[in-house]
Structure formats: C-alpha cells, structure tokens
Amino acid sequence: MNELTEIRHLQKTDAEAIKNAMLLAYPRLATYWPEAQLNRLVDLFPEGQFVVTVNGEVVAAAFAIIVDHDQFEEDHTFQQVTGDYTFSTHQPAADTLYGIEVFVVPAMRGRRLARRLYEARKELCERLNLRAIAFGARIPGYHEYQETLSPKQYVQKVKNREIMDPSLNFQLSNDFHPVRVLRSYLPNDVASGEYALLMEWDNMMYDTRPVQAIAKKTQVRLGLVQWQMRHFDGLEDLLQQVEYFVDALAAYRADFALFPELFHGPLMADANELSEIDAIRKLSQFSDAILARFTELAVKYHINIITGSMPVMDEAGKLMNVGYLCRRNGSTERYEKIHVTPNEAKYWGLTGGKKLQTFDTDSGRIGILICYDSEFPELARLLADQGMDILFVPFLTDTQTAYSRVRHCAAARAIENECYVAIAGSVGNLPRVKNMDIQYAQSAVLTPCDFAFPTTGVKSEATPNTEMILVTDVDLSILDRLRNQGSVQNLRSRRHDVYQLSSSELMPKH
C-alpha cells in the first residue's frame, strides 16, 4: 500500500495527535502545545497553521502568527513574541510571518517534510504580501562548543562548514539568513544554551502598495527531462538516473517533472534475442516497480512527476501504453495512450486505451496525452473543455520528421485550447534494441500566440539531441486574461450551434 502524504491546515480535532507527535519530536524537552492554545491559533489565524499527515496520522507541523517586524527586530524572547503564549501579538495587518513551531517526528525525518512546510509558509507569505518570514531558530549543537565558542563564532563556523549543525544547516539551505543572536530565548533549552538565532527569509515579491491576496497559485515551474537512451546495468541502475533528474529538478523547486514516453526502453536490451512483441511484454514486468519508485520520489522530493509511459498488461492480456501522475502527496492516477501508431500495433501488439481525463494538482488542472495522441485535436479539446491549463506530452520519436509531427501538433494544441503545452522526448541510440534503435527530440514548452506570450509561441526549448533538463516558469493567470480579452478567443468563439464535440463514455465528469 502506498503512503499518502498530505499537507493541510490545523484543525481543532488535531490536539491529541499534535500532543503525541510533539512528545516524540521533543523527548528531552517533553513539551507540547495544550489544546486551548491550539484552538486559539486556529481561531486567530487558521491559514498560518500547517500539519503533515501520512496515511491520516499527524507526523509534522508548522505554526505561525503575523507580527510587526519593527516590534520584534531587536532582542526578544519566545514568551514575548507569543504574548506570554496567548498570541495577543498576532496582528493580521502587520508585515511579518513569525514561525513559532516546526517539528517532524523522528521516524519521518529525512523525507523532506520540513522543507514542504517551509515552502507552504513561503507561498503563504507571498500570497498575503508579507515582507518576510522570521523565527527564533534553536542551535541544539551549541552545547558541545559553549565553553570555547561564542554563539556568533559558532554560527560562523557552521556557515564555513567547519561544524555541522543539522538544524542550522537546514535553515541556511532554505534561503534563511541569520540576523542576530537572541539571548534567553527559550527557557530550559539546555542544548542551545538558551540561545537562538533570529532567522529571516525576505519576500522578493513584497509590494508596499495595498494588494489583494492571491486566491490560488498562478506561477508554476515546469521541469522537463530530455532523456538519453543508453545501456543500463539493470532496473536499479536506470532508477538511479531517474532519481538524479528528479533531485536536480527539485533543487530548482520545479512543480512538475515530465519524463518521456517509454524512457526505460533500454531495459529491452536483455531481451533482444526475443521477438519484438515478446521483448516489450517482458519490459512490462518492470512497470510496477517503476511506478512504486516514482511514487516514492514524488513524496521524497516534493514534486509532481509525470512518468512518461510504460507497457502494462490489462486483465484480458492486452498490452497497453500507460503512464502515471505521481503527486507529491503520495497519490497516483493513471492515463492511457488512446491511439497507437501502425508500427506499435504491428510490431509490439499494443492496444489503444479508453480513458481520457484532466487531473487536479496543487499547481493547476492538467491534461496528459502520450505522443501520437497529441496529433488528434479532439482529445486536447475535450481536456480543454474540462478546464485544462497545462497539457503534458511525453513522446518517443525516431526521426526528425516524426518529431516535427509531434512538435507542430503540440503548438497547434496550445493555440487552439489556450493552454501551455510541455513536450519531452528521448535522445540517443540503442543499437542493441530492436525497433528502438534511434531517437530524435527537442523538448519544449509551447504557448498560445498573443501579445502576452512569446511571438513564436515558444516559451523555451532544449538543445536538440542532447541529454539535459529544461526548467521553465509559466503564469496561469495570463491564460485567464487570454480567454477573456485575447486578440482571438478560440474557446469562446466556437459555434456550438453548428457543431459539437462530446465523449460521455470516454471522460469522467468533474
């Protein structure tokens, strides 16, 4: 059973779960927030309180209030910033998000849950147009050096990597910078010598003019993997390369990682003595393990992964080309290739799927069409009718002419459906694999053609036939303006009185 990891707001019914989790997280301090104080936080500032659950169990949390930056810029204690734990210092109209708690239970450390909580805080800070995030950071490793180093010297040695302090190193790696040493910050914090560091993260999007809070995320970062086909020493060797790319895209804080169609084709090299149809059926034996690893990586690196595609046998023994959306909360959903090419049917015995739908994510509503499916405009239009903002197209093409068909059709889909289209393919050669010996690709992010977008309709594109990643930001709010105020409005201008497109059996209703 896959673990389902979710981040949500604190609820009043979480009090007992928070207590149990905090006692696990702080065995030496044996401290936790009482139910009355948690309820107070929910009443005062519900959107500032986050918890992480794994299969419904609370395993991490982050709590915050809003304070006046100038009021707590100088030396202060935790008791003072929390108003003697009453949170009377919370001022909704103030300018700084002040973190008063972050913890992860020991069994769940190393899974980047704290990073997810920090990212949630940063998004909240930007959405509320606050100038900064601040908090008093414990330095639990300081007690080992207290006799020989001042807190300032200790921090400098940590920054110089002469001393390893996991807590402080984590803050620094997440773009927080130390402002000053706080004395007597947290009573009984012997490990930190009762010192703390005032850490801050500056909101570069802060606008001193009055603005309304953004209701939903509109800036989305796309990560495309242009994959090199080459020999791998088995499945684990290939999956190490997969994790390398996921890690790289996560380091750039991408919201999505898109892999190409049948990117794991090199594994068929060990079955090259078999017929092509038997070789790809043998390849399908890896699909469950690949899905399990992608699901794990999506949670570990906090990124939504589109797995390209892989052959999967259905209950009737038919071989289909399918892929999976692995969300960063641990949930997965399947998409299918509806149209198979003549060669895929002839040499591999692939059967077309029957499932088409959009997927809701924390970064917009998306659609996914595998390679040849992008050349059928009806499919993308059905997805657009369900509110698709981004269309992902994992592809596999052997020649430049085959690639051009996918590329030009994807560009048309962006214009027709007023959406972004991201395409990712594989490059390189596989001389030991029948029917997959050569590859050609130039991955790209394509846009509609109007004044708010590049004049060519190309947001970004990779170097042809070179293994690389492509990282691109897209703005979903521009799509809304295009659909309502664009030079042309392809979705709104359709003549429903003359023609209609529907597929009640193919698509589930949202």
C-alpha positions as semicolon CSV with decimal commas, in nm:
position;residue;x (nm);y (nm);z (nm)
1;M;0,000;0,000;0,000
2;N;0,138;0,343;-0,100
3;E;0,178;0,604;0,168
4;L;-0,048;0,906;0,125
5;T;0,128;1,221;0,242
6;E;-0,081;1,537;0,269
7;I;-0,025;1,889;0,397
8;R;-0,331;2,066;0,531
9;H;-0,434;2,327;0,785
10;L;-0,452;2,251;1,155
11;Q;-0,794;2,155;1,289
12;K;-0,921;2,172;1,643
13;T;-0,969;1,797;1,644
14;D;-0,591;1,752;1,597
15;A;-0,499;1,845;1,957
16;E;-0,433;1,494;2,085
17;A;-0,244;1,397;1,770
18;I;-0,027;1,710;1,797
19;K;0,050;1,630;2,161
20;N;0,160;1,275;2,081
21;A;0,370;1,387;1,785
22;M;0,544;1,664;1,979
23;L;0,633;1,431;2,265
24;L;0,802;1,209;2,007
25;A;0,976;1,506;1,844
26;Y;1,099;1,659;2,174
27;P;1,174;1,370;2,412
28;R;1,418;1,579;2,617
29;L;1,201;1,887;2,647
30;A;0,881;1,684;2,696
31;T;0,678;1,984;2,580
32;Y;0,370;2,028;2,365
33;W;0,101;2,285;2,285
34;P;-0,211;2,244;2,503
35;E;-0,545;2,211;2,332
36;A;-0,660;2,560;2,438
37;Q;-0,359;2,723;2,272
38;L;-0,400;2,523;1,952
39;N;-0,766;2,623;1,936
40;R;-0,662;2,983;1,985
41;L;-0,425;2,961;1,687
42;V;-0,698;2,812;1,470
43;D;-0,938;3,089;1,571
44;L;-0,688;3,370;1,516
45;F;-0,501;3,261;1,205
46;P;-0,616;2,926;1,058
47;E;-0,431;2,967;0,727
48;G;-0,098;3,000;0,910
49;Q;-0,113;2,660;1,083
50;F;0,001;2,358;0,881
51;V;0,019;1,987;0,957
52;V;0,156;1,700;0,754
53;T;-0,018;1,365;0,770
54;V;0,095;1,025;0,642
55;N;-0,199;0,793;0,590
56;G;-0,402;1,024;0,811
57;E;-0,154;1,032;1,102
58;V;-0,004;1,368;1,205
59;V;0,375;1,347;1,170
60;A;0,485;1,709;1,131
61;A;0,354;2,061;1,182
62;A;0,438;2,429;1,150
63;F;0,257;2,708;1,334
64;A;0,289;3,085;1,281
65;I;0,143;3,424;1,364
66;I;0,173;3,766;1,198
67;V;0,366;4,033;1,387
68;D;0,507;4,381;1,332
69;H;0,863;4,343;1,202
70;D;0,991;4,657;1,373
71;Q;0,848;4,549;1,709
72;F;1,050;4,227;1,717
73;E;1,354;4,329;1,514
74;E;1,566;4,369;1,826
75;D;1,639;4,120;2,104
76;H;1,328;3,936;2,225
77;T;1,222;3,607;2,379
78;F;0,979;3,342;2,264
79;Q;0,749;3,437;2,552
80;Q;0,744;3,799;2,437
81;V;0,679;3,727;2,069
82;T;0,387;3,498;2,157
83;G;0,237;3,741;2,409
84;D;0,305;3,507;2,700
85;Y;0,168;3,220;2,489
86;T;-0,169;3,396;2,438
87;F;-0,083;3,507;2,080
88;S;-0,208;3,856;2,159
89;T;0,083;3,980;1,946
90;H;-0,085;3,844;1,632
91;Q;-0,178;4,136;1,406
92;P;-0,345;4,043;1,076
93;A;-0,249;4,380;0,927
94;A;0,119;4,355;1,025
95;D;0,402;4,264;0,787
96;T;0,595;3,958;0,908
97;L;0,505;3,590;0,932
98;Y;0,667;3,471;1,256
99;G;0,715;3,097;1,295
100;I;0,650;2,972;1,646
101;E;0,679;2,598;1,586
102;V;0,817;2,344;1,339
103;F;0,861;1,979;1,418
104;V;0,886;1,639;1,247
105;V;0,859;1,312;1,436
106;P;1,188;1,115;1,431
107;A;1,052;0,827;1,222
108;M;0,965;1,067;0,938
109;R;1,284;1,273;0,928
110;G;1,483;1,262;0,608
111;R;1,168;1,274;0,392
112;R;1,182;1,649;0,328
113;L;0,864;1,712;0,525
114;A;1,015;2,018;0,693
115;R;1,101;2,157;0,354
116;R;0,740;2,112;0,243
117;L;0,624;2,305;0,548
118;Y;0,873;2,583;0,475
119;E;0,755;2,601;0,115
120;A;0,395;2,628;0,237
121;R;0,497;2,917;0,460
122;K;0,677;3,092;0,175
123;E;0,374;3,060;-0,052
124;L;0,154;3,195;0,227
125;C;0,393;3,486;0,284
126;E;0,381;3,577;-0,084
127;R;0,005;3,533;-0,108
128;L;-0,057;3,759;0,193
129;N;0,203;4,009;0,067
130;L;0,411;4,000;0,384
131;R;0,763;4,139;0,381
132;A;0,938;3,843;0,545
133;I;0,928;3,520;0,742
134;A;1,110;3,523;1,076
135;F;1,158;3,287;1,367
136;G;1,391;3,210;1,652
137;A;1,595;2,906;1,548
138;R;1,732;2,673;1,812
139;I;2,101;2,575;1,781
140;P;2,089;2,239;1,958
141;G;2,452;2,156;1,875
142;Y;2,589;2,461;2,053
143;H;2,614;2,300;2,397
144;E;2,911;2,095;2,276
145;Y;3,107;2,414;2,198
146;Q;2,968;2,651;2,459
147;E;3,288;2,655;2,666
148;T;3,510;2,755;2,373
149;L;3,294;2,947;2,126
150;S;3,054;3,239;2,148
151;P;2,722;3,191;1,967
152;K;2,843;3,425;1,693
153;Q;3,163;3,224;1,646
154;Y;2,965;2,901;1,644
155;V;2,734;3,029;1,371
156;Q;3,029;3,143;1,159
157;K;3,195;2,803;1,184
158;V;2,869;2,636;1,084
159;K;2,842;2,867;0,783
160;N;3,204;2,783;0,694
161;R;3,117;2,412;0,729
162;E;3,378;2,368;0,999
163;I;3,099;2,249;1,229
164;M;2,793;2,053;1,125
165;D;2,468;2,165;1,286
166;P;2,183;1,987;1,101
167;S;1,921;2,234;1,222
168;L;2,113;2,548;1,127
169;N;2,242;2,397;0,802
170;F;1,882;2,322;0,706
171;Q;1,774;2,683;0,767
172;L;2,063;2,819;0,562
173;S;1,995;2,580;0,273
174;N;1,634;2,702;0,261
175;D;1,738;3,064;0,196
176;F;1,706;3,188;0,554
177;H;1,980;3,416;0,686
178;P;2,078;3,486;1,048
179;V;2,000;3,838;1,168
180;R;2,114;3,832;1,533
181;V;2,169;3,615;1,837
182;L;1,874;3,605;2,078
183;R;1,963;3,554;2,446
184;S;1,745;3,360;2,691
185;Y;1,508;3,293;2,403
186;L;1,361;2,962;2,516
187;P;1,387;2,865;2,886
188;N;1,525;2,519;2,963
189;D;1,668;2,477;2,613
190;V;1,994;2,342;2,752
191;A;2,113;2,202;2,418
192;S;2,111;2,554;2,271
193;G;2,241;2,719;2,586
194;E;1,907;2,907;2,582
195;Y;2,034;3,094;2,277
196;A;1,855;3,118;1,944
197;L;1,919;3,283;1,611
198;L;1,672;3,524;1,462
199;M;1,642;3,386;1,108
200;E;1,466;3,565;0,824
201;W;1,357;3,496;0,468
202;D;1,286;3,806;0,259
203;N;0,986;3,805;0,028
204;M;1,119;3,942;-0,302
205;M;0,760;3,977;-0,424
206;Y;0,670;4,211;-0,136
207;D;0,479;4,513;-0,259
208;T;0,432;4,811;-0,029
209;R;0,121;4,908;-0,219
210;P;-0,208;4,762;-0,092
211;V;-0,287;4,444;-0,282
212;Q;-0,543;4,171;-0,258
213;A;-0,432;3,824;-0,158
214;I;-0,394;3,581;-0,445
215;A;-0,660;3,314;-0,416
216;K;-0,465;3,039;-0,592
217;K;-0,118;2,959;-0,714
218;T;-0,059;3,103;-1,060
219;Q;0,320;3,079;-1,104
220;V;0,409;2,721;-1,198
221;R;0,756;2,585;-1,268
222;L;0,780;2,305;-1,524
223;G;1,072;2,062;-1,534
224;L;1,127;1,855;-1,848
225;V;1,369;1,564;-1,874
226;Q;1,528;1,514;-2,215
227;W;1,641;1,157;-2,152
228;Q;1,946;0,987;-2,303
229;M;1,880;0,635;-2,428
230;R;2,183;0,423;-2,335
231;H;2,278;0,091;-2,182
232;F;2,184;0,040;-1,817
233;D;2,301;-0,240;-1,589
234;G;1,951;-0,338;-1,488
235;L;1,648;-0,165;-1,341
236;E;1,821;-0,021;-1,035
237;D;2,087;0,146;-1,248
238;L;1,814;0,310;-1,457
239;L;1,621;0,423;-1,149
240;Q;1,933;0,587;-1,009
241;Q;1,942;0,800;-1,321
242;V;1,573;0,877;-1,274
243;E;1,636;0,995;-0,918
244;Y;1,927;1,207;-1,034
245;F;1,695;1,405;-1,263
246;V;1,416;1,428;-1,004
247;D;1,666;1,557;-0,748
248;A;1,800;1,813;-0,995
249;L;1,453;1,945;-1,081
250;A;1,353;1,954;-0,713
251;A;1,663;2,161;-0,640
252;Y;1,523;2,419;-0,883
253;R;1,188;2,398;-0,698
254;A;1,003;2,268;-1,002
255;D;0,636;2,184;-0,951
256;F;0,636;1,915;-1,221
257;A;0,887;1,667;-1,362
258;L;0,797;1,528;-1,707
259;F;0,966;1,211;-1,835
260;P;0,944;1,085;-2,196
261;E;0,738;0,802;-2,340
262;L;0,893;0,455;-2,287
263;F;1,211;0,611;-2,149
264;H;1,304;0,274;-1,995
265;G;1,326;0,111;-2,337
266;P;1,700;0,033;-2,287
267;L;1,597;-0,246;-2,049
268;M;1,478;-0,441;-2,354
269;A;1,843;-0,497;-2,448
270;D;1,850;-0,811;-2,231
271;A;1,557;-0,950;-2,433
272;N;1,694;-0,867;-2,775
273;E;1,704;-1,233;-2,874
274;L;1,325;-1,243;-2,838
275;S;1,073;-1,122;-3,092
276;E;0,979;-0,755;-3,061
277;I;0,635;-0,837;-2,925
278;D;0,781;-1,069;-2,660
279;A;1,055;-0,819;-2,570
280;I;0,812;-0,540;-2,489
281;R;0,592;-0,776;-2,292
282;K;0,899;-0,863;-2,087
283;L;0,956;-0,488;-2,043
284;S;0,609;-0,462;-1,888
285;Q;0,735;-0,671;-1,594
286;F;0,925;-0,365;-1,468
287;S;0,622;-0,132;-1,466
288;D;0,502;-0,196;-1,110
289;A;0,848;-0,141;-0,964
290;I;0,899;0,177;-1,167
291;L;0,564;0,317;-1,053
292;A;0,647;0,239;-0,690
293;R;0,980;0,423;-0,716
294;F;0,826;0,725;-0,890
295;T;0,559;0,745;-0,617
296;E;0,830;0,739;-0,353
297;L;1,040;1,004;-0,530
298;A;0,744;1,239;-0,573
299;V;0,696;1,250;-0,196
300;K;1,067;1,247;-0,110
301;Y;1,150;1,539;-0,339
302;H;0,815;1,720;-0,309
303;I;0,746;1,732;-0,683
304;N;0,463;1,613;-0,907
305;I;0,600;1,355;-1,151
306;I;0,456;1,260;-1,489
307;T;0,615;0,923;-1,554
308;G;0,618;0,929;-1,933
309;S;0,478;0,588;-2,022
310;M;0,534;0,216;-1,982
311;P;0,373;-0,100;-2,119
312;V;0,115;-0,257;-1,886
313;M;-0,086;-0,574;-1,934
314;D;-0,460;-0,545;-1,866
315;E;-0,679;-0,816;-1,715
316;A;-0,765;-0,950;-2,060
317;G;-0,399;-0,993;-2,150
318;K;-0,388;-0,693;-2,383
319;L;-0,080;-0,473;-2,374
320;M;-0,143;-0,101;-2,330
321;N;0,085;0,203;-2,318
322;V;0,008;0,392;-1,997
323;G;0,161;0,642;-1,759
324;Y;0,101;0,783;-1,416
325;L;0,070;1,118;-1,247
326;C;0,251;1,076;-0,915
327;R;0,153;1,369;-0,697
328;R;0,382;1,495;-0,425
329;N;0,124;1,400;-0,161
330;G;0,169;1,032;-0,250
331;S;-0,146;0,983;-0,459
332;T;-0,129;0,845;-0,814
333;E;-0,359;0,846;-1,116
334;R;-0,327;0,666;-1,447
335;Y;-0,353;0,795;-1,803
336;E;-0,362;0,587;-2,120
337;K;-0,247;0,621;-2,479
338;I;-0,568;0,623;-2,680
339;H;-0,420;0,595;-3,029
340;V;-0,136;0,356;-3,109
341;T;0,068;0,405;-3,425
342;P;0,056;0,144;-3,704
343;N;0,406;0,023;-3,612
344;E;0,320;-0,001;-3,241
345;A;0,026;-0,222;-3,328
346;K;0,221;-0,427;-3,584
347;Y;0,549;-0,490;-3,403
348;W;0,451;-0,462;-3,036
349;G;0,086;-0,561;-3,041
350;L;-0,016;-0,256;-2,840
351;T;-0,385;-0,181;-2,784
352;G;-0,527;0,170;-2,752
353;G;-0,677;0,282;-2,422
354;K;-1,021;0,421;-2,348
355;K;-0,957;0,661;-2,060
356;L;-0,921;1,037;-2,100
357;Q;-0,942;1,292;-1,819
358;T;-0,793;1,602;-1,664
359;F;-0,613;1,588;-1,330
360;D;-0,632;1,838;-1,046
361;T;-0,297;1,919;-0,887
362;D;-0,169;2,176;-0,639
363;S;-0,035;2,368;-0,941
364;G;-0,334;2,378;-1,170
365;R;-0,551;2,143;-1,372
366;I;-0,352;1,944;-1,624
367;G;-0,401;1,703;-1,911
368;I;-0,162;1,437;-2,042
369;L;-0,153;1,294;-2,395
370;I;0,108;1,038;-2,493
371;C;0,290;1,120;-2,820
372;Y;0,058;1,020;-3,110
373;D;-0,249;1,128;-2,912
374;S;-0,133;1,490;-2,941
375;E;-0,189;1,466;-3,316
376;F;-0,565;1,424;-3,264
377;P;-0,709;1,769;-3,183
378;E;-1,033;1,627;-3,045
379;L;-0,860;1,483;-2,738
380;A;-0,695;1,807;-2,631
381;R;-1,020;1,997;-2,692
382;L;-1,208;1,758;-2,464
383;L;-0,947;1,822;-2,196
384;A;-0,972;2,198;-2,250
385;D;-1,347;2,176;-2,201
386;Q;-1,273;2,043;-1,853
387;G;-1,056;2,343;-1,765
388;M;-0,706;2,222;-1,857
389;D;-0,433;2,483;-1,807
390;I;-0,125;2,275;-1,897
391;L;-0,101;1,987;-2,143
392;F;0,191;1,748;-2,097
393;V;0,304;1,536;-2,392
394;P;0,564;1,266;-2,326
395;F;0,682;1,139;-2,665
396;L;0,919;0,899;-2,837
397;T;1,018;0,975;-3,198
398;D;1,289;0,819;-3,411
399;T;1,335;1,070;-3,694
400;Q;1,315;1,446;-3,727
401;T;1,003;1,413;-3,943
402;A;0,830;1,212;-3,670
403;Y;0,938;1,468;-3,412
404;S;0,810;1,754;-3,629
405;R;0,464;1,599;-3,637
406;V;0,451;1,596;-3,258
407;R;0,606;1,942;-3,223
408;H;0,380;2,119;-3,472
409;C;0,067;1,948;-3,345
410;A;0,158;2,039;-2,987
411;A;0,200;2,402;-3,093
412;A;-0,143;2,390;-3,256
413;R;-0,294;2,243;-2,938
414;A;-0,156;2,539;-2,738
415;I;-0,321;2,789;-2,972
416;E;-0,649;2,602;-3,017
417;N;-0,702;2,538;-2,647
418;E;-0,542;2,849;-2,498
419;C;-0,311;2,648;-2,275
420;Y;0,056;2,573;-2,218
421;V;0,194;2,255;-2,375
422;A;0,509;2,083;-2,248
423;I;0,667;1,810;-2,461
424;A;0,956;1,586;-2,354
425;G;1,131;1,314;-2,552
426;S;1,437;1,090;-2,557
427;V;1,763;1,121;-2,749
428;G;2,049;0,885;-2,833
429;N;2,083;0,542;-2,988
430;L;2,006;0,186;-2,882
431;P;2,183;-0,043;-3,129
432;R;2,101;-0,349;-2,915
433;V;1,725;-0,291;-2,903
434;K;1,507;-0,379;-3,199
435;N;1,258;-0,117;-3,315
436;M;1,406;0,145;-3,077
437;D;1,749;0,191;-3,229
438;I;1,744;0,570;-3,296
439;Q;1,582;0,868;-3,126
440;Y;1,535;1,236;-3,208
441;A;1,397;1,501;-2,972
442;Q;1,393;1,866;-2,882
443;S;1,183;1,912;-2,569
444;A;0,997;2,239;-2,534
445;V;0,733;2,446;-2,359
446;L;0,488;2,598;-2,607
447;T;0,235;2,877;-2,558
448;P;-0,057;3,041;-2,733
449;C;0,037;3,316;-2,978
450;D;-0,077;3,654;-2,849
451;F;0,081;3,968;-2,704
452;A;0,124;3,825;-2,353
453;F;0,332;3,534;-2,486
454;P;0,646;3,493;-2,698
455;T;0,572;3,591;-3,058
456;T;0,688;3,249;-3,178
457;G;0,471;3,062;-2,928
458;V;0,786;2,902;-2,783
459;K;0,845;2,972;-2,415
460;S;1,162;2,762;-2,401
461;E;1,323;2,470;-2,581
462;A;1,607;2,228;-2,519
463;T;1,912;2,173;-2,733
464;P;1,822;1,909;-2,994
465;N;1,951;1,558;-2,932
466;T;2,131;1,645;-2,607
467;E;2,058;1,498;-2,266
468;M;1,950;1,781;-2,035
469;I;1,674;1,923;-1,822
470;L;1,460;2,219;-1,919
471;V;1,318;2,437;-1,640
472;T;1,051;2,692;-1,732
473;D;0,811;2,916;-1,541
474;V;0,458;2,966;-1,673
475;D;0,190;3,203;-1,545
476;L;-0,160;3,056;-1,533
477;S;-0,320;3,396;-1,472
478;I;-0,220;3,505;-1,824
479;L;-0,434;3,224;-1,962
480;D;-0,739;3,368;-1,787
481;R;-0,679;3,707;-1,947
482;L;-0,623;3,548;-2,287
483;R;-0,950;3,356;-2,270
484;N;-1,145;3,671;-2,186
485;Q;-0,952;3,951;-2,358
486;G;-0,726;3,788;-2,619
487;S;-0,694;3,906;-2,978
488;V;-0,875;3,586;-3,069
489;Q;-1,066;3,361;-2,830
490;N;-1,063;3,011;-2,969
491;L;-1,260;2,853;-2,687
492;R;-1,531;3,119;-2,664
493;S;-1,571;3,169;-3,038
494;R;-1,674;2,813;-3,116
495;R;-2,005;2,775;-3,299
496;H;-2,190;2,529;-3,076
497;D;-2,499;2,596;-3,286
498;V;-2,322;2,445;-3,587
499;Y;-2,104;2,167;-3,439
500;Q;-2,036;1,998;-3,106
501;L;-1,773;1,765;-2,960
502;S;-1,856;1,522;-2,683
503;S;-1,747;1,190;-2,541
504;S;-1,963;1,095;-2,248
505;E;-1,825;0,741;-2,233
506;L;-1,458;0,838;-2,261
507;M;-1,434;1,110;-1,998
508;P;-1,547;1,114;-1,634
509;K;-1,726;1,426;-1,519
510;H;-1,560;1,657;-1,264
